[in-house]
Amino acid sequence: MARIKNYYAGSNSSVGFYSLYHEALKDVENLYILKGGPGTGKSTFMRKIGLVFMNMGYDLEYLHCSSDNQSIDGIIVPSRKLGFVDGTAPHVIEPRYPGVVEKVIDLGLFRDDQYLSQYREEIITLTDDISKSFEDAYNAFAEAKKIHLKREDIYLSSMNFKKADGVLQSLINSIFSEPVEREENPTTRKRFFGAATPKGAVNFIDNITEDLERRIIIKGRPGSGKSTLMKKLGKHAEQNSLSVEYYLCAFDPKSIDMIIIPKLGVSVVDGTAPHVVDPFREQDEVVDMFELCMDSNVEVTHKKEIDELNLAYKNKMTIATNYLSEAKRLHDKLEEYYKEAMDFKAIDKKREEIVKEIL
């Protein structure tokens, strides 16, 4: 039975839109890049092709859209090194080896621009308003990040780094306890397991980790060293010639929220908000960095300050999500104009031709 992995290759973050599309597509040798304006059916085009390959028993990877919870931005058939991707803003993708590796499918060829011209002003206004909503969202995320750093500073004052080193060593001993054959060509990958979306924080942790025997769930407070711990565990695996998948924090892409060491069937995941992970499988383990490495009195001494910062952070994140939601609402309006101008029957025919050509 075909298996589907869901993840994000782009995120709405505190540093703006952050793209990992080059990472997601690096093993693809036959890439179809879809162009065309909003509402030209790129996501539907890819989903229908995905169904063809899924019905044939192929495993698939779906690259979800962080700006629209119902859309996908890409689909990969790993065993065939085949991919389809939305190559339009904000993750503009241009062919590097046109005709050899990449082929461009311009769905704009099936668009009636004469029809659109009568709505010129509305389309321009909506497009500009969408850009402004995203800009406002990214500014709000950036402000939330500043608040988050203040929380981290408070908690860092109570951190025992020697104890954190002890936790790291204990995990290394546990994860790498059995001798494992080194991989000939180990790889590293970077992805997002979740994203800030118009509907709030969304993640695919359970889907991504469902085939792994062991999940180590790291709990803790801001500044308790969760990301540093995972980076060091990943580096240790790399030094032992093992492949590692790094899942970056969608809010702060400099941080790591999960690593997977496929050869060992192990994942280490940050199980705190907004992606709370609690143990529910037999092999799930919890490591609480706050309990193990911090002086809990910090939350008594700085209670008022922490409460205020938590509230301010939550408010900024809500404001940012509202701007993403507004961008989505405006985008839906914009799509309506384009949908009316599209010849979807001709697009269906084009899609069938491409599937035939591939198979």
C-alpha positions in Angstrom: 0.0 0.0 0.0 1.3 3.5 -0.9 2.5 5.6 2.0 2.2 9.4 2.1 4.6 11.6 4.0 3.3 15.2 4.6 5.6 18.1 5.5 6.3 21.7 4.6 9.2 23.1 2.5 8.4 26.7 3.3 7.2 28.6 6.3 5.8 31.9 7.4 8.4 32.8 10.1 9.9 35.6 12.2 12.4 36.3 9.4 9.7 36.4 6.7 8.9 33.6 4.2 11.6 30.9 4.7 12.1 28.5 1.8 13.6 24.9 1.9 12.4 24.0 -1.6 15.9 23.6 -2.9 16.4 21.0 -0.1 13.1 19.2 -0.7 13.8 18.9 -4.5 17.5 18.1 -4.5 17.2 14.4 -5.3 14.5 15.0 -8.0 15.9 14.2 -11.5 12.7 14.9 -13.4 10.9 18.1 -12.2 7.8 19.7 -13.6 7.6 23.4 -12.5 4.0 24.8 -12.6 3.6 28.5 -13.4 0.5 30.6 -13.8 -1.4 33.1 -11.6 -3.5 32.3 -8.5 -6.6 30.2 -9.2 -5.0 28.5 -12.2 -5.4 25.0 -10.6 -1.8 24.2 -9.8 -2.6 22.5 -6.5 -5.5 20.4 -8.0 -3.2 19.6 -11.0 -0.7 18.1 -8.6 -3.2 16.3 -6.4 -4.7 14.5 -9.4 -1.3 13.4 -10.6 -0.6 12.2 -7.0 -3.7 10.0 -7.1 -2.5 8.3 -10.3 0.8 7.4 -8.7 -0.8 6.5 -5.4 -3.2 4.1 -7.1 -0.2 2.5 -8.8 1.3 1.8 -5.3 4.0 4.5 -5.3 5.0 6.2 -2.0 4.5 10.0 -2.2 5.7 13.1 -0.4 3.3 16.0 -0.2 4.7 19.5 0.2 2.0 21.5 1.9 1.3 25.2 1.5 1.8 27.3 4.6 -0.5 30.1 3.3 -3.5 27.9 2.4 -4.4 24.9 4.5 -6.2 23.2 1.6 -3.4 23.5 -0.9 -0.2 21.7 -1.7 2.9 23.3 -3.2 4.6 20.2 -4.4 4.5 16.4 -4.8 7.4 14.0 -5.0 7.5 10.4 -6.1 10.9 9.5 -4.4 11.4 6.0 -6.1 11.1 7.6 -9.5 13.0 10.8 -8.6 10.0 12.6 -10.0 8.5 15.9 -8.7 6.0 18.5 -9.4 6.2 21.9 -7.8 4.4 25.3 -7.7 7.2 27.6 -9.0 5.4 30.9 -8.3 6.0 33.5 -5.5 6.9 33.4 -2.6 8.9 30.3 -3.5 9.9 31.2 -7.1 11.6 28.2 -8.8 13.2 28.6 -12.2 14.7 25.8 -14.2 18.5 25.3 -13.8 18.8 22.6 -16.5 15.7 23.4 -18.7 14.5 20.5 -20.8 16.9 18.1 -19.2 16.0 18.0 -15.5 13.2 20.6 -15.3 10.2 21.3 -17.6 8.0 24.3 -17.1 4.2 23.9 -17.4 2.7 27.3 -17.9 -1.0 27.1 -16.9 -1.3 30.7 -17.9 -1.5 29.5 -21.5 -5.0 28.3 -20.7 -6.1 31.7 -19.3 -8.3 34.3 -21.0 -6.4 37.5 -20.3 -9.0 39.5 -22.1 -11.6 38.5 -19.6 -9.2 39.4 -16.7 -8.5 42.9 -18.2 -12.0 44.1 -17.3 -11.1 43.5 -13.6 -7.6 45.1 -13.8 -8.0 47.5 -10.9 -9.6 45.0 -8.5 -6.9 42.4 -9.3 -4.1 44.9 -8.7 -5.6 46.2 -5.4 -6.2 42.6 -4.1 -2.6 41.5 -5.0 -1.1 44.6 -3.3 -3.3 44.1 -0.2 -2.3 40.4 0.0 1.4 41.4 0.0 0.7 44.0 2.7 -1.1 41.4 4.9 1.9 39.0 4.7 4.3 41.9 5.5 2.2 42.7 8.6 2.2 39.0 9.6 6.0 38.8 9.4 6.4 42.0 11.4 4.1 40.6 14.1 6.1 37.3 14.1 9.4 39.3 14.4 7.9 41.1 17.4 6.8 37.8 19.0 10.4 36.5 18.5 11.8 39.5 20.5 9.4 38.7 23.4 10.4 35.0 23.1 14.1 35.9 23.5 13.2 37.9 26.7 11.6 34.7 28.1 14.6 32.7 27.1 16.9 35.1 29.0 14.9 34.7 32.2 15.0 30.9 32.0 18.7 30.8 30.9 19.6 32.5 34.2 18.5 29.3 36.0 20.1 26.8 33.6 22.7 24.2 34.7 24.8 23.5 31.6 26.7 20.7 33.3 23.5 18.8 33.9 22.5 19.5 30.2 25.8 17.9 29.1 24.9 15.0 31.3 21.5 14.6 29.6 23.1 14.8 26.2 25.7 12.1 27.1 22.9 9.9 28.5 20.9 10.2 25.3 24.0 9.5 23.2 24.7 6.3 25.2 21.0 5.2 24.9 20.5 6.0 21.1 23.9 4.7 19.9 24.1 1.8 22.4 24.2 -0.9 19.7 27.0 -0.9 17.0 25.5 0.1 13.7 26.9 -0.4 10.2 28.0 3.0 8.7 26.1 4.2 5.7 28.2 4.5 2.5 26.6 7.8 1.4 24.9 9.3 4.4 22.7 12.4 3.6 21.3 15.3 5.6 17.9 16.8 4.9 16.2 19.9 6.1 12.4 20.2 6.3 9.6 21.7 8.4 7.2 19.3 10.1 4.7 22.2 10.6 4.0 25.8 9.8 2.2 28.9 11.0 -0.9 28.9 8.7 -4.1 31.0 8.4 -5.6 28.4 10.8 -2.8 28.7 13.3 0.0 26.2 14.0 -0.3 22.9 12.1 2.1 20.0 12.2 2.5 16.5 10.7 4.7 15.0 13.5 2.6 11.9 13.9 2.5 11.2 10.2 6.3 11.7 9.8 7.2 9.6 12.8 4.6 6.8 12.4 7.1 4.3 11.0 9.8 4.9 13.6 10.2 2.4 16.5 11.3 5.0 19.0 10.3 8.6 19.8 12.2 10.7 22.4 10.0 13.6 23.4 11.9 16.6 24.8 9.9 18.8 27.1 11.1 22.1 28.7 10.8 25.9 28.8 12.2 28.5 26.4 16.0 28.5 26.8 16.2 25.0 28.2 18.5 23.8 25.4 16.1 21.6 23.5 17.3 22.7 20.1 21.0 22.6 21.1 20.5 19.1 22.4 19.0 17.9 19.0 21.7 19.6 17.0 24.4 17.8 19.0 22.7 14.5 18.7 22.3 15.0 14.9 26.0 16.0 14.6 27.0 12.8 16.6 25.0 10.7 14.1 26.6 12.5 11.1 30.1 11.8 12.6 29.2 8.1 12.7 28.2 8.2 9.0 24.5 8.0 9.5 21.9 10.0 7.6 20.0 12.7 9.5 16.7 14.5 8.8 16.6 17.9 10.5 13.2 19.6 11.0 13.7 23.3 11.5 11.5 25.4 13.7 8.9 27.1 11.5 8.9 30.2 13.7 12.7 30.5 14.1 14.5 28.5 11.3 17.8 28.8 13.2 16.3 26.4 15.8 15.7 22.6 15.4 12.4 21.1 16.5 13.0 17.5 15.5 15.7 15.2 14.2 15.2 11.7 12.7 18.0 9.1 12.4 16.3 6.7 9.9 18.9 3.9 10.2 18.2 3.7 13.9 14.5 4.2 13.7 14.7 7.1 16.2 13.2 10.6 16.3 13.9 13.2 18.9 11.2 15.9 19.0 10.5 19.1 20.8 7.1 18.2 22.4 6.2 21.7 23.7 3.6 24.3 22.4 2.6 25.1 19.7 3.4 21.4 18.7 2.6 19.6 21.9 3.6 15.9 21.7 2.6 13.6 24.6 3.6 10.0 24.9 0.9 7.6 23.6 3.0 4.8 22.0 4.7 2.1 24.0 8.2 3.2 22.9 7.7 6.9 23.5 10.0 8.4 26.1 10.0 11.8 27.7 13.0 13.9 28.7 12.1 17.1 30.6 14.9 19.6 30.3 13.2 21.9 32.8 13.1 19.3 35.5 16.5 17.9 34.8 18.6 21.1 34.1 16.8 24.1 35.6 16.2 25.6 39.0 12.4 25.6 39.2 12.4 28.6 41.5 12.9 30.8 38.4 9.2 30.5 37.8 8.5 31.7 41.4 11.0 34.6 41.4 10.1 35.9 37.9 6.4 34.8 37.9 4.9 38.3 37.1 7.5 39.0 34.4 7.0 35.5 32.8 3.2 35.8 32.9 3.3 39.2 31.2 5.7 38.0 28.5 3.7 34.8 27.9 0.6 36.9 27.4 2.4 39.4 25.1 3.8 36.6 23.1 0.4 34.9 22.7 -1.1 38.2 21.6 1.5 38.8 18.9 1.2 35.3 17.6 -2.6 35.7 17.4 -2.2 39.0 15.5 0.2 37.4 13.1 -2.2 34.5 12.5 -5.0 37.0 11.8 -2.9 38.7 9.2 -2.3 35.3 7.5 -6.0 34.6 7.7 -6.7 38.0 6.0 -4.2 37.3 3.3 -6.0 34.0 2.6 -9.4 35.7 2.5 -8.1 38.2 0.0 -6.3 35.5 -2.0 -9.6 33.5 -2.3 -11.3 36.6 -3.7 -8.4 37.1 -6.2 -8.6 33.4 -7.2 -12.3 33.8 -8.2 -11.4 36.2 -11.0 -8.7 33.8 -12.3 -10.9 30.7 -12.0 -13.5 32.4 -14.3 -10.8 33.0 -16.9 -9.4 29.4 -17.0 -10.1 26.6 -19.4 -9.9 23.7 -17.0 -10.9 21.1 -19.6 -7.8 22.0 -21.6 -5.7 21.8 -18.4 -7.1 18.3 -17.7 -6.1 17.3 -21.2 -2.6 18.7 -20.6 -2.3 16.8 -17.3 -3.3 13.5 -19.0 -0.7 14.1 -21.7 2.0 14.6 -19.1 1.1 11.5 -17.1 1.2 9.5 -20.4 4.5 10.9 -21.2 6.0 10.0 -17.8 4.5 6.5 -17.7 
